[in-house]
Amino acid sequence: MNRVYNFAPGPSMLPLEVLEKVQSELLCYGSTGMSVMEMSHRSKMYLEIFDKTVADLKKLMNVPDGYKIMFVQGGATAMFAAVAMNLMQGGKADYIDSGNFAHNALVEAQKYGEVVIAGSSRADNYTYIPAYTLSPDAKYVHITTNNTIYGTRYTQLPDTGNVPLVADMSSNILSEVYDVSKFGVIYAGAQKNVAPAGCVILIVREDLMGNELPCTPKVMSFKKMADADSMLNTPNCFGIYVAGKTFEWLLANGGVEAMEKINIEKAKLLYDFLDESALFKGTARAADRSRMNVTFITGDADLDAKFVKEAAAQGLVNLKGHRIVGGMRASI
Ligand SMILES: *Cc1c(COP(=O)(O)O)cnc(C)c1O
């Protein structure tokens, strides 16, 4: 076995111990005589896996009572629509346009209500988290806590007062400590930091449920999904199971607090190197640098391509920047 250092943002590397555990249980889970892939989602055995996965996530993120933890499908992209369908109620919402996914979220939301772009760094190629002005009468404020493609992150959450804060945490969930009580909704596609692609972690404050537009598909209704405990239809059973393995691994390794410390150190090593390098240059504003996605360039596209190619030959793969920005990106 010759595993490489895979710097892809997502689907991305999982802890080797998680993969090995999954491998050891792949053909026969416990004494069930079957793989988790073959289990009914309504079976006692699977419900035990599911409930423990939810309980472990609640522990890891210190999710207060009054919030529902769900696993849904359609990726974070489905949540761009679901958030607007469930929360907009014919009113308006503030969106902070801090990157490509933030922009995709607001374009999707425009189908369901009035979107106010409260701040944007689009004109500057999203190299920083923009300043913003919030509307007091918005139904919610939407942010992307970490901008995967441009390599920026919010160092401070917006103070939204009584307006619910909605966060796409796809690319930094469980990498740093967040106070969940500051959010109305948190969602994250699992493939960046948690599990294989195909499930979304969705955490919703209970009082925000039940106001969806009548056209909302039932699998996208927060209330209906919550009432059915994520089992309104067949969930991504295997993906949720792998997420559970990652949660167990995180808990065994000191939880999110320990991960945050490691992530700060890891990012600093790389940024310090880039800052001292005569060859490379970071592309994000230093104050807003992501701890997950480190974006950099040489300033010469041919040299960038050469670097990516030679790094791959050394077992450092997927260092090419996203196709819309070029350069390099190390998702760490
Ligand atoms: C990857 C990513 C998405 C898109 O996720 P899908 O699961 O592919 O829909 C959305 N938001 C952020 C911040 C991402 O990193």
The ligand as an SDF file (V2000), in Angstrom:
LIG
                    3D

 15 15  0  0  0  0  0  0  0  0999 V2000
  -17.8420   21.9670   -1.5770 C   0  0  0  0  0  0  0  0  0  0  0  0
  -18.6670   23.0590   -1.0480 C   0  0  0  0  0  0  0  0  0  0  0  0
  -20.0220   23.2070   -1.4140 C   0  0  0  0  0  0  0  0  0  0  0  0
  -20.6960   22.2920   -2.4140 C   0  0  0  0  0  0  0  0  0  0  0  0
  -21.0010   21.1080   -1.8080 O   0  0  0  0  0  0  0  0  0  0  0  0
  -21.8290   19.9540   -2.5660 P   0  0  0  0  0  0  0  0  0  0  0  0
  -21.9720   18.9470   -1.4700 O   0  0  0  0  0  0  0  0  0  0  0  0
  -20.9800   19.5080   -3.7100 O   0  0  0  0  0  0  0  0  0  0  0  0
  -23.1220   20.5260   -3.0040 O   0  0  0  0  0  0  0  0  0  0  0  0
  -20.7450   24.2190   -0.8450 C   0  0  0  0  0  0  0  0  0  0  0  0
  -20.1820   25.0740    0.0260 N   0  0  0  0  0  0  0  0  0  0  0  0
  -18.8830   24.9860    0.3840 C   0  0  0  0  0  0  0  0  0  0  0  0
  -18.3200   25.9620    1.3600 C   0  0  0  0  0  0  0  0  0  0  0  0
  -18.0960   23.9720   -0.1370 C   0  0  0  0  0  0  0  0  0  0  0  0
  -16.8060   23.8790    0.2220 O   0  0  0  0  0  0  0  0  0  0  0  0
  1  2  1  0
  2  3  1  0
  2 14  2  0
  3  4  1  0
  3 10  2  0
  4  5  1  0
  5  6  1  0
  6  7  2  0
  6  8  1  0
  6  9  1  0
 10 11  1  0
 11 12  2  0
 12 13  1  0
 12 14  1  0
 14 15  1  0
M  END
$$$$
